[in-house]
Amino acid sequence: MANVNDAYDIALNVIERVGRALGASELVSISHAHASGVSFSNIGKPGLEFIEELVEKGARVRVFATFNPVGIPLDLKPIAEYDIEYSGIEEQHRIIDLLTRMGFHFSATCIPYILRRPRFGEHLAWGESSAVGIANSFFGAYTNKEGGPLALLAAIAGVTYNAGLHVKSNRKPKVQVMVPCPKNEVDAGLLGYLVAQKTDEIPAIQCLGRWCCGFSCFKAFAAAYASFSHNAHFVVTGISPESSKIEGDNKIVVSEDEVEMVREKFSDVDINDVEVFYTGCPHTTLGEVFRIIRLVEKARTMHGKRYEVWVGVPGYYVLRRWWPEVRDYAMRRGVKLLAGTCPVVMDVKKFVDSVATDSVKAAFYLKVRHRLDVRVSTLEQYLGLEGNE
């Protein structure tokens, strides 16, 4: 039992010290911890040794716990044709093994809310920016945008510091932002980027029209906004469960022209010249996978050409009995399912030099971190189907 107490005491001590630095007078119990920063390509040997030390000291999670995508596909078959020599495979699987030994669910996904739906007003400790935006702004749960190590320690301690977005009075929007209604995920991501650039305050988003593209657009907005803003919370009028009322008349307007200017900012290459289209940042669910396959099949029939489409999906899918059949069905149609990973945390430069994507978050990181030529585009635009559906 001494070892268990060692790991728990380490976790609790760090969380208390962080809390004091941020002005927290107490800790709060959490229901779910989600650890980011578990890719070996990100944390390297020091990060692996840190996790090993916690396990050696008897670390066990005290709450429902999940972890983010890792640095390699958990099933290599979809990209075997590239004949790439991977590095860090053994270390990456070691990290996954250590996390599951602690009691983490085998998840490897950036959409942990599909494994456990957050409840309104409950406290979480999540470390994935896009998921944090969904937890706060769609479900009304309370979480800060935590660093990966702190979310990991919160899973072990079962608590986090009561500061930031865990405090109700800190969650009130301070500025109203009027935006054009997004027509698709790309538009929503561009709006998320623009809102993050225009204000440091928590925004109340008011669409000039109806939010007409559902949860997929909300997810795309959250991913972009939380990636480019120090805030991890926003309120969309008519969708978010918390009040969008603001005090005073602080208002910002985002124009269609600004959206188009930013679209060009994330477009280095012609859509016809990209090597691959990537979707799944944040991860794509099984139902969305079949929609993508149908679109690719339609384009192949219409245009008589083969397309290269990569789709990021949750890692735990590889444990399902249906996985081999779905994986192979997708591959035969030119759709490669990347289970439990994302090009953002992969060594993607070994595979391609240019990519189109419907994720503004992915476009930014692929451009800045991996030096790829990028193009923001809907899948329909890439497939030449826009206006033909």
ZAFITOR-467545 format. One record per residue (C-alpha): residue number from 1; residue in one letter; x, y, z. Coordinates in nm, 2 decimals, decimal comma. Each point is the difference from the previous one (the first is absolute). Example, Ala and Ser with C-alpha at 12.3 -4.5 7.8 and 13.67 -1.06 7.14 Angstrom:
SITE:1:A:1,23:-0,45:0,78;
SITE:2:S:0,14:0,34:-0,07;
***
This chain:
SITE:1:M:0,00:0,00:0,00;
SITE:2:A:0,30:0,23:0,05;
SITE:3:N:0,06:0,02:-0,37;
SITE:4:V:-0,36:0,09:-0,07;
SITE:5:N:0,02:0,28:0,25;
SITE:6:D:0,32:0,12:-0,16;
SITE:7:A:-0,15:0,05:-0,34;
SITE:8:Y:-0,32:0,15:0,15;
SITE:9:D:0,20:0,24:0,22;
SITE:10:I:0,21:0,11:-0,30;
SITE:11:A:-0,31:0,07:-0,21;
SITE:12:L:-0,18:0,18:0,28;
SITE:13:N:0,30:0,21:0,09;
SITE:14:V:0,05:0,13:-0,36;
SITE:15:I:-0,37:0,08:-0,04;
SITE:16:E:-0,01:0,19:0,33;
SITE:17:R:0,31:0,20:-0,09;
SITE:18:V:-0,14:0,09:-0,35;
SITE:19:G:-0,32:0,09:0,17;
SITE:20:R:0,17:0,24:0,24;
SITE:21:A:0,19:0,16:-0,28;
SITE:22:L:-0,34:0,06:-0,18;
SITE:23:G:-0,17:0,14:0,31;
SITE:24:A:-0,21:-0,31:0,09;
SITE:25:S:-0,09:-0,04:0,36;
SITE:26:E:-0,13:-0,35:-0,03;
SITE:27:L:-0,01:-0,31:-0,22;
SITE:28:V:-0,31:-0,15:-0,17;
SITE:29:S:-0,08:-0,36:-0,07;
SITE:30:I:-0,01:-0,09:-0,37;
SITE:31:S:-0,20:-0,27:-0,19;
SITE:32:H:0,22:-0,05:-0,31;
SITE:33:A:0,37:0,07:-0,08;
SITE:34:H:0,13:0,01:-0,36;
SITE:35:A:0,37:0,01:-0,05;
SITE:36:S:0,16:0,16:-0,31;
SITE:37:G:0,36:-0,01:-0,09;
SITE:38:V:0,04:-0,38:-0,01;
SITE:39:S:0,16:-0,02:-0,34;
SITE:40:F:0,36:-0,12:0,03;
SITE:41:S:0,09:0,24:-0,28;
SITE:42:N:-0,11:0,28:0,23;
SITE:43:I:0,12:-0,10:0,35;
SITE:44:G:0,30:-0,22:-0,10;
SITE:45:K:0,21:-0,20:0,25;
SITE:46:P:-0,05:0,25:0,29;
SITE:47:G:-0,38:-0,02:-0,03;
SITE:48:L:0,01:-0,38:-0,01;
SITE:49:E:0,23:-0,02:0,30;
SITE:50:F:-0,24:0,24:0,19;
SITE:51:I:-0,29:-0,24:-0,06;
SITE:52:E:0,21:-0,30:0,08;
SITE:53:E:0,10:0,15:0,34;
SITE:54:L:-0,37:0,07:0,08;
SITE:55:V:-0,09:-0,37:-0,07;
SITE:56:E:0,30:-0,12:0,20;
SITE:57:K:-0,14:0,20:0,29;
SITE:58:G:-0,33:-0,17:-0,03;
SITE:59:A:-0,20:0,26:-0,19;
SITE:60:R:-0,37:-0,09:-0,06;
SITE:61:V:-0,27:0,22:-0,13;
SITE:62:R:-0,28:0,09:0,23;
SITE:63:V:-0,25:0,12:-0,26;
SITE:64:F:-0,10:-0,08:-0,36;
SITE:65:A:0,31:0,07:-0,20;
SITE:66:T:0,08:0,01:-0,37;
SITE:67:F:0,30:0,11:-0,21;
SITE:68:N:0,06:0,19:-0,33;
SITE:69:P:0,11:-0,13:-0,34;
SITE:70:V:0,35:-0,14:-0,02;
SITE:71:G:0,29:0,04:-0,25;
SITE:72:I:-0,06:-0,31:-0,22;
SITE:73:P:-0,31:-0,17:-0,14;
SITE:74:L:-0,11:-0,28:0,23;
SITE:75:D:-0,06:-0,21:-0,32;
SITE:76:L:0,27:0,05:-0,26;
SITE:77:K:-0,17:-0,18:-0,28;
SITE:78:P:-0,18:0,30:-0,16;
SITE:79:I:0,33:0,17:-0,07;
SITE:80:A:0,22:-0,30:-0,05;
SITE:81:E:0,04:0,09:-0,37;
SITE:82:Y:0,21:0,30:0,09;
SITE:83:D:0,28:-0,24:0,12;
SITE:84:I:0,11:0,25:0,27;
SITE:85:E:0,24:-0,09:0,27;
SITE:86:Y:-0,15:0,10:0,33;
SITE:87:S:0,19:0,12:0,30;
SITE:88:G:-0,12:-0,02:0,36;
SITE:89:I:-0,26:-0,28:-0,05;
SITE:90:E:0,13:-0,20:0,30;
SITE:91:E:0,01:0,31:0,22;
SITE:92:Q:-0,35:0,11:-0,11;
SITE:93:H:-0,15:-0,33:0,08;
SITE:94:R:0,18:0,01:0,34;
SITE:95:I:-0,17:0,33:0,08;
SITE:96:I:-0,34:-0,15:-0,09;
SITE:97:D:0,07:-0,31:0,22;
SITE:98:L:0,10:0,22:0,29;
SITE:99:L:-0,32:0,21:-0,02;
SITE:100:T:-0,23:-0,30:-0,02;
SITE:101:R:0,19:-0,16:0,30;
SITE:102:M:-0,09:0,32:0,19;
SITE:103:G:-0,37:-0,06:-0,09;
SITE:104:F:-0,04:0,23:-0,30;
SITE:105:H:-0,25:-0,12:-0,25;
SITE:106:F:0,16:-0,11:-0,33;
SITE:107:S:-0,12:0,30:-0,19;
SITE:108:A:0,26:0,19:-0,21;
SITE:109:T:-0,25:0,26:-0,12;
SITE:110:C:-0,05:0,38:0,02;
SITE:111:I:-0,38:-0,04:0,03;
SITE:112:P:-0,02:-0,16:0,35;
SITE:113:Y:-0,36:0,12:0,03;
SITE:114:I:-0,11:-0,29:-0,22;
SITE:115:L:0,12:-0,24:0,27;
SITE:116:R:-0,15:0,19:0,29;
SITE:117:R:-0,24:0,29:-0,05;
SITE:118:P:0,08:0,29:0,23;
SITE:119:R:-0,28:0,12:0,23;
SITE:120:F:-0,10:0,36:0,04;
SITE:121:G:0,19:0,17:0,29;
SITE:122:E:0,23:-0,29:0,08;
SITE:123:H:0,38:0,05:0,04;
SITE:124:L:0,24:-0,16:-0,25;
SITE:125:A:0,38:0,02:-0,06;
SITE:126:W:0,05:-0,02:-0,37;
SITE:127:G:0,31:0,07:-0,19;
SITE:128:E:-0,11:0,00:-0,37;
SITE:129:S:-0,09:0,35:-0,11;
SITE:130:S:-0,28:-0,10:-0,25;
SITE:131:A:-0,16:-0,23:0,25;
SITE:132:V:0,02:0,26:0,28;
SITE:133:G:-0,19:0,24:-0,23;
SITE:134:I:-0,28:-0,26:-0,05;
SITE:135:A:-0,01:-0,09:0,37;
SITE:136:N:-0,04:0,37:0,11;
SITE:137:S:-0,20:0,15:-0,28;
SITE:138:F:-0,22:-0,28:-0,12;
SITE:139:F:-0,06:-0,21:0,31;
SITE:140:G:0,05:0,27:0,27;
SITE:141:A:0,25:-0,20:0,20;
SITE:142:Y:0,29:0,18:0,18;
SITE:143:T:0,36:-0,05:-0,11;
SITE:144:N:0,31:0,20:-0,07;
SITE:145:K:0,22:-0,07:-0,30;
SITE:146:E:0,25:-0,21:0,20;
SITE:147:G:0,35:-0,10:-0,10;
SITE:148:G:0,04:-0,37:-0,06;
SITE:149:P:0,20:-0,08:0,32;
SITE:150:L:-0,24:0,19:0,22;
SITE:151:A:-0,30:-0,19:-0,14;
SITE:152:L:0,19:-0,32:0,05;
SITE:153:L:0,06:0,09:0,37;
SITE:154:A:-0,36:0,11:0,04;
SITE:155:A:-0,11:-0,35:-0,11;
SITE:156:I:0,22:-0,15:0,28;
SITE:157:A:-0,11:0,25:0,26;
SITE:158:G:-0,36:0,02:-0,10;
SITE:159:V:0,00:0,37:0,06;
SITE:160:T:0,11:0,33:-0,17;
SITE:161:Y:0,04:0,36:0,12;
SITE:162:N:-0,31:0,21:0,03;
SITE:163:A:0,10:0,30:-0,22;
SITE:164:G:-0,05:0,12:-0,35;
SITE:165:L:-0,30:-0,15:-0,18;
SITE:166:H:-0,08:-0,22:0,31;
SITE:167:V:-0,14:0,32:0,16;
SITE:168:K:-0,35:0,10:-0,13;
SITE:169:S:0,06:0,37:0,01;
SITE:170:N:0,30:-0,04:-0,23;
SITE:171:R:-0,21:-0,16:-0,27;
SITE:172:K:-0,22:0,29:-0,09;
SITE:173:P:0,04:0,14:-0,36;
SITE:174:K:0,13:0,36:-0,01;
SITE:175:V:-0,03:0,08:-0,37;
SITE:176:Q:-0,26:-0,07:-0,27;
SITE:177:V:0,14:-0,11:-0,33;
SITE:178:M:-0,22:0,00:-0,31;
SITE:179:V:0,10:-0,25:-0,26;
SITE:180:P:-0,14:-0,11:-0,34;
SITE:181:C:-0,16:-0,34:0,02;
SITE:182:P:0,25:-0,28:-0,08;
SITE:183:K:-0,10:-0,22:-0,30;
SITE:184:N:0,24:-0,28:0,07;
SITE:185:E:0,29:-0,11:0,23;
SITE:186:V:0,26:0,21:-0,18;
SITE:187:D:-0,21:0,32:0,05;
SITE:188:A:-0,05:-0,08:0,36;
SITE:189:G:0,37:-0,06:0,06;
SITE:190:L:0,09:0,33:-0,17;
SITE:191:L:-0,25:0,18:0,22;
SITE:192:G:0,15:-0,17:0,31;
SITE:193:Y:0,34:0,13:-0,10;
SITE:194:L:-0,13:0,35:-0,07;
SITE:195:V:-0,19:0,03:0,33;
SITE:196:A:0,31:-0,12:0,19;
SITE:197:Q:0,21:0,27:-0,17;
SITE:198:K:-0,25:0,28:0,06;
SITE:199:T:-0,06:-0,03:0,38;
SITE:200:D:0,17:-0,13:0,31;
SITE:201:E:-0,33:-0,01:0,19;
SITE:202:I:-0,25:-0,28:0,01;
SITE:203:P:-0,23:0,07:-0,30;
SITE:204:A:-0,37:-0,04:-0,05;
SITE:205:I:-0,04:-0,11:-0,36;
SITE:206:Q:-0,31:0,12:-0,19;
SITE:207:C:-0,04:-0,13:-0,35;
SITE:208:L:-0,14:0,23:-0,27;
SITE:209:G:-0,24:-0,27:-0,10;
SITE:210:R:-0,06:-0,35:0,11;
SITE:211:W:0,28:-0,24:0,11;
SITE:212:C:-0,08:-0,24:-0,27;
SITE:213:C:0,28:-0,27:-0,01;
SITE:214:G:-0,05:-0,16:0,34;
SITE:215:F:0,24:-0,15:0,25;
SITE:216:S:0,28:-0,06:-0,26;
SITE:217:C:0,03:0,38:-0,05;
SITE:218:F:-0,02:0,06:0,38;
SITE:219:K:0,29:-0,25:0,04;
SITE:220:A:0,20:0,17:-0,28;
SITE:221:F:-0,06:0,34:0,16;
SITE:222:A:0,11:-0,12:0,34;
SITE:223:A:0,32:-0,17:-0,14;
SITE:224:A:0,11:0,32:-0,17;
SITE:225:Y:-0,11:0,24:0,27;
SITE:226:A:0,16:-0,19:0,29;
SITE:227:S:0,33:-0,05:-0,20;
SITE:228:F:0,05:0,37:-0,06;
SITE:229:S:-0,15:0,15:0,32;
SITE:230:H:0,13:-0,02:0,35;
SITE:231:N:-0,37:-0,03:0,09;
SITE:232:A:-0,17:-0,34:-0,01;
SITE:233:H:-0,36:0,11:0,02;
SITE:234:F:-0,25:0,18:-0,22;
SITE:235:V:-0,37:0,02:-0,01;
SITE:236:V:-0,20:-0,05:-0,32;
SITE:237:T:-0,35:0,16:0,03;
SITE:238:G:-0,27:-0,27:-0,03;
SITE:239:I:0,24:-0,29:0,03;
SITE:240:S:0,22:0,03:0,31;
SITE:241:P:-0,18:-0,08:0,32;
SITE:242:E:0,14:0,31:0,19;
SITE:243:S:-0,13:0,35:-0,04;
SITE:244:S:0,13:0,22:-0,28;
SITE:245:K:-0,10:0,32:0,17;
SITE:246:I:0,28:0,26:0,04;
SITE:247:E:0,02:0,31:0,20;
SITE:248:G:0,04:0,32:-0,20;
SITE:249:D:0,01:0,04:-0,38;
SITE:250:N:0,34:-0,15:-0,08;
SITE:251:K:-0,05:-0,13:-0,36;
SITE:252:I:0,22:-0,13:-0,28;
SITE:253:V:-0,11:-0,09:-0,35;
SITE:254:V:0,17:-0,26:-0,22;
SITE:255:S:-0,06:0,06:-0,37;
SITE:256:E:-0,02:-0,24:-0,30;
SITE:257:D:0,30:0,18:-0,15;
SITE:258:E:0,21:-0,07:0,31;
SITE:259:V:-0,09:-0,37:-0,03;
SITE:260:E:0,12:-0,01:-0,36;
SITE:261:M:0,32:0,18:0,08;
SITE:262:V:0,08:-0,26:0,27;
SITE:263:R:-0,10:-0,28:-0,24;
SITE:264:E:0,29:0,11:-0,23;
SITE:265:K:0,23:0,02:0,30;
SITE:266:F:-0,04:-0,38:0,04;
SITE:267:S:0,02:-0,08:-0,37;
SITE:268:D:0,36:-0,04:-0,14;
SITE:269:V:-0,08:-0,24:-0,28;
SITE:270:D:-0,26:-0,06:-0,27;
SITE:271:I:-0,26:-0,26:0,10;
SITE:272:N:0,09:-0,21:-0,31;
SITE:273:D:0,37:-0,02:0,10;
SITE:274:V:-0,03:-0,14:0,35;
SITE:275:E:0,11:-0,36:0,07;
SITE:276:V:-0,26:-0,10:0,25;
SITE:277:F:-0,32:0,13:0,17;
SITE:278:Y:-0,01:-0,03:0,38;
SITE:279:T:-0,31:0,02:0,22;
SITE:280:G:-0,04:-0,10:0,36;
SITE:281:C:0,15:0,28:0,20;
SITE:282:P:-0,18:-0,03:0,24;
SITE:283:H:-0,06:-0,38:-0,05;
SITE:284:T:-0,27:-0,13:-0,22;
SITE:285:T:-0,27:-0,24:0,12;
SITE:286:L:-0,11:-0,33:-0,17;
SITE:287:G:-0,31:0,15:-0,15;
SITE:288:E:0,20:0,29:-0,15;
SITE:289:V:0,25:-0,25:-0,14;
SITE:290:F:-0,28:-0,17:-0,21;
SITE:291:R:-0,11:0,34:-0,12;
SITE:292:I:0,35:0,08:-0,12;
SITE:293:I:0,03:-0,34:-0,18;
SITE:294:R:-0,33:0,07:-0,18;
SITE:295:L:0,13:0,34:-0,12;
SITE:296:V:0,32:-0,15:-0,12;
SITE:297:E:-0,18:-0,28:-0,19;
SITE:298:K:-0,23:0,26:-0,16;
SITE:299:A:0,30:0,21:-0,11;
SITE:300:R:0,18:-0,30:-0,15;
SITE:301:T:-0,32:-0,09:-0,20;
SITE:302:M:-0,05:0,36:-0,12;
SITE:303:H:0,36:0,08:-0,08;
SITE:304:G:0,16:-0,34:-0,07;
SITE:305:K:0,30:0,07:0,22;
SITE:306:R:0,14:-0,13:0,33;
SITE:307:Y:0,03:0,23:0,30;
SITE:308:E:0,22:-0,02:0,31;
SITE:309:V:-0,19:0,07:0,32;
SITE:310:W:0,13:-0,04:0,35;
SITE:311:V:-0,24:-0,01:0,29;
SITE:312:G:0,09:0,03:0,37;
SITE:313:V:-0,21:-0,23:0,22;
SITE:314:P:0,01:-0,10:0,37;
SITE:315:G:0,27:-0,25:0,09;
SITE:316:Y:-0,23:-0,23:0,20;
SITE:317:Y:-0,18:-0,08:-0,33;
SITE:318:V:0,28:-0,26:-0,06;
SITE:319:L:-0,13:-0,20:0,29;
SITE:320:R:-0,34:-0,04:-0,16;
SITE:321:R:-0,09:-0,32:-0,18;
SITE:322:W:-0,12:0,19:-0,30;
SITE:323:W:0,33:0,20:-0,04;
SITE:324:P:0,18:-0,23:-0,26;
SITE:325:E:-0,31:-0,01:-0,22;
SITE:326:V:-0,06:0,38:0,01;
SITE:327:R:0,37:0,08:-0,04;
SITE:328:D:0,03:-0,22:-0,31;
SITE:329:Y:-0,33:0,12:-0,15;
SITE:330:A:0,13:0,36:0,03;
SITE:331:M:0,34:-0,09:-0,15;
SITE:332:R:-0,15:-0,15:-0,31;
SITE:333:R:-0,17:0,33:-0,06;
SITE:334:G:0,31:0,22:0,05;
SITE:335:V:-0,08:0,10:0,36;
SITE:336:K:0,27:-0,07:0,26;
SITE:337:L:-0,11:-0,01:0,36;
SITE:338:L:0,27:0,12:0,24;
SITE:339:A:-0,10:-0,15:0,33;
SITE:340:G:0,11:0,17:0,32;
SITE:341:T:0,22:0,26:-0,16;
SITE:342:C:0,00:0,32:-0,20;
SITE:343:P:0,24:0,15:-0,26;
SITE:344:V:0,06:0,29:0,24;
SITE:345:V:0,18:-0,24:0,24;
SITE:346:M:0,13:-0,25:-0,27;
SITE:347:D:0,33:0,04:-0,18;
SITE:348:V:-0,22:0,09:-0,30;
SITE:349:K:0,28:0,16:-0,21;
SITE:350:K:0,12:-0,35:-0,07;
SITE:351:F:-0,32:-0,07:-0,19;
SITE:352:V:-0,10:0,32:-0,19;
SITE:353:D:0,10:0,36:-0,07;
SITE:354:S:-0,34:0,14:-0,05;
SITE:355:V:-0,35:-0,05:0,14;
SITE:356:A:-0,35:0,14:-0,02;
SITE:357:T:-0,21:-0,01:0,32;
SITE:358:D:-0,33:0,11:0,13;
SITE:359:S:0,15:0,08:0,34;
SITE:360:V:0,15:0,35:0,06;
SITE:361:K:0,17:-0,13:0,31;
SITE:362:A:0,17:-0,28:-0,20;
SITE:363:A:0,09:0,24:-0,29;
SITE:364:F:0,18:0,23:0,25;
SITE:365:Y:0,21:-0,28:0,17;
SITE:366:L:0,08:-0,18:-0,33;
SITE:367:K:0,12:0,32:-0,14;
SITE:368:V:0,20:0,14:0,30;
SITE:369:R:0,12:-0,32:0,16;
SITE:370:H:0,05:-0,23:-0,30;
SITE:371:R:0,06:0,26:-0,27;
SITE:372:L:-0,26:-0,15:-0,24;
SITE:373:D:-0,18:0,19:-0,27;
SITE:374:V:-0,36:0,02:0,11;
SITE:375:R:-0,34:0,08:-0,14;
SITE:376:V:-0,31:0,04:0,21;
SITE:377:S:-0,29:-0,16:-0,19;
SITE:378:T:-0,31:-0,20:0,05;
SITE:379:L:0,01:-0,37:-0,11;
SITE:380:E:-0,26:0,08:-0,26;
SITE:381:Q:0,22:0,27:-0,15;
SITE:382:Y:0,30:-0,24:-0,01;
SITE:383:L:-0,22:-0,26:-0,17;
SITE:384:G:-0,15:0,24:-0,25;
SITE:385:L:-0,35:-0,06:0,15;
SITE:386:E:-0,09:0,35:0,12;
SITE:387:G:-0,33:0,09:-0,15;
SITE:388:N:-0,05:-0,36:-0,12;
SITE:389:E:-0,15:-0,15:0,31;
***
